[in-house]
Amino acid sequence: MSGIHAVDLKSFVTDSVKRVFATMLSMRLESEEPPDRTSATTGRHFVGTVGFAGAVIGSVNISVTREFAQTMTAAMLGMSVEDIGSDEEVNDVIGEVCNMVGGDLKSRLCDAGFICSLSIPSITYGESFRIQPKGWDRHDQYGFRNSHHSVLLEVYVKGVN
Amino acid sequence: MALKVLTVDDSKTIRMIVKKAFRPYNCEVVEAENGVEGLAAAIKEKPDLIILDITMPVMTGIEMLDRLKSDAGLKNIPVIMLTAESGKDNVVNIVQKGIKDYMVKPFKGEDLLERVGKIMSIEPRTKEEPPEKKPMKYFTQIDDIVVLKLPAKVTRPETVEVESSLQSKIKDMAAAQLNRMILDMGGVSETNVSLIKLVITVFQHCQKANVAIKLVATSKQGEELKGFQETSQITVANQIGEAKAML
């Protein structure tokens, strides 16, 4: 399905990510071009993922370092990084951020005629791993920066039929 | 009378943000993490308002909404959807099911309150009322000794709740002339930073109030406590009876 190539994801996704960070975390993100994949995925890092399936299938991945994931968690929960009790809280925050961006994208795809459903978020955590895109119609990467932290957002989309 | 609000969302973070938003108001917030739990809570608690997510495991918010609307006893409870999904058709379909409002994430607590304020009256807490119900569920008493039993999971929200309850309990103890406490952490499944901080905090509160305190923990937990400077000197009993004898 080539129609998916015509959908303008870039402006929509970048606005969505910036809005989620500004509203929920009171953090200002700047777009970073080209995306700094290395900074966001070096060492121990989190990847939040939500999938969507229907007239198109795909997923949204957000990668951040452990350090920034903890900063995000503290910001969203209104506490200090030292007060974060466990990675469970970090997972929940990364998952929810991913859910908001993914939900926004899913809604945009539905409005463009690509009716699909959203999955619940999942989290991958570790170091020295890389998620390789294979067989997608689109694989878009968007980079963002907050101070010295990078955020990498990847969108994978494939048309069905 | 406090307004009872049921927040149904699989994200604990979102439930916390909702709870925090209502804190200055005369509201009691009940939580559920999926549609099945949400329905059960709606039946049990008969809330005045339900704030409902859509994408959740076990049962989605849409399924829960359908069940609410088909139940004569629940169908009139106002529902505000709070979800990341904003597709036009989706919103129209859900609005037609009879909800009061549809709010799209990301959101701020004050925006949620503004929406709530449009469909019902929410009153600020009066000064006479405690800022929040202090749950005393963690406390029991054996003879004249108060036992504080920690929950299986201790993260930041539990530490805040336990500490808040402890402060009230210590006042009650002073009024009742009780001055001995056992802190039982034997049922806690994971030793983490929040737990260590909570143990230290409980000891500090007790010392300040001249309440004698002993700690009950498993042998493994006892070893783990030795690894932290602040808790390394605490004497650990393995059983309540043993701690009681030490007091």
Chai-1 contact restraints between the chains, C-beta under 6 A:
chainA,res_idxA,chainB,res_idxB,connection_type,confidence,min_distance_angstrom,max_distance_angstrom,comment,restraint_id
A,V20,B,P106,contact,1.0,0.0,6.0,A-B,restraint_1
A,T23,B,P106,contact,1.0,0.0,6.0,A-B,restraint_2
A,M24,B,P106,contact,1.0,0.0,6.0,A-B,restraint_3
A,M76,B,T13,contact,1.0,0.0,6.0,A-B,restraint_4
A,D83,B,R156,contact,1.0,0.0,6.0,A-B,restraint_5
A,G85,B,T155,contact,1.0,0.0,6.0,A-B,restraint_6
A,G85,B,R156,contact,1.0,0.0,6.0,A-B,restraint_7
A,G85,B,N192,contact,1.0,0.0,6.0,A-B,restraint_8
A,G85,B,S194,contact,1.0,0.0,6.0,A-B,restraint_9
A,S86,B,T155,contact,1.0,0.0,6.0,A-B,restraint_10
A,S86,B,N192,contact,1.0,0.0,6.0,A-B,restraint_11
A,D92,B,S11,contact,1.0,0.0,6.0,A-B,restraint_12
A,D92,B,K12,contact,1.0,0.0,6.0,A-B,restraint_13
A,D92,B,T13,contact,1.0,0.0,6.0,A-B,restraint_14
A,V93,B,T13,contact,1.0,0.0,6.0,A-B,restraint_15
A,E96,B,S11,contact,1.0,0.0,6.0,A-B,restraint_16
A,E96,B,T13,contact,1.0,0.0,6.0,A-B,restraint_17
A,N99,B,A84,contact,1.0,0.0,6.0,A-B,restraint_18
A,M100,B,A84,contact,1.0,0.0,6.0,A-B,restraint_19
A,M100,B,K105,contact,1.0,0.0,6.0,A-B,restraint_20
A,M100,B,P106,contact,1.0,0.0,6.0,A-B,restraint_21
A,G103,B,A84,contact,1.0,0.0,6.0,A-B,restraint_22
A,G103,B,E85,contact,1.0,0.0,6.0,A-B,restraint_23
A,S107,B,E85,contact,1.0,0.0,6.0,A-B,restraint_24
A,S107,B,S86,contact,1.0,0.0,6.0,A-B,restraint_25
A,S107,B,G87,contact,1.0,0.0,6.0,A-B,restraint_26
A,C110,B,G87,contact,1.0,0.0,6.0,A-B,restraint_27
A,D111,B,G87,contact,1.0,0.0,6.0,A-B,restraint_28
A,D111,B,K88,contact,1.0,0.0,6.0,A-B,restraint_29
A,L118,B,T55,contact,1.0,0.0,6.0,A-B,restraint_30
A,I120,B,T55,contact,1.0,0.0,6.0,A-B,restraint_31
A,I120,B,P57,contact,1.0,0.0,6.0,A-B,restraint_32
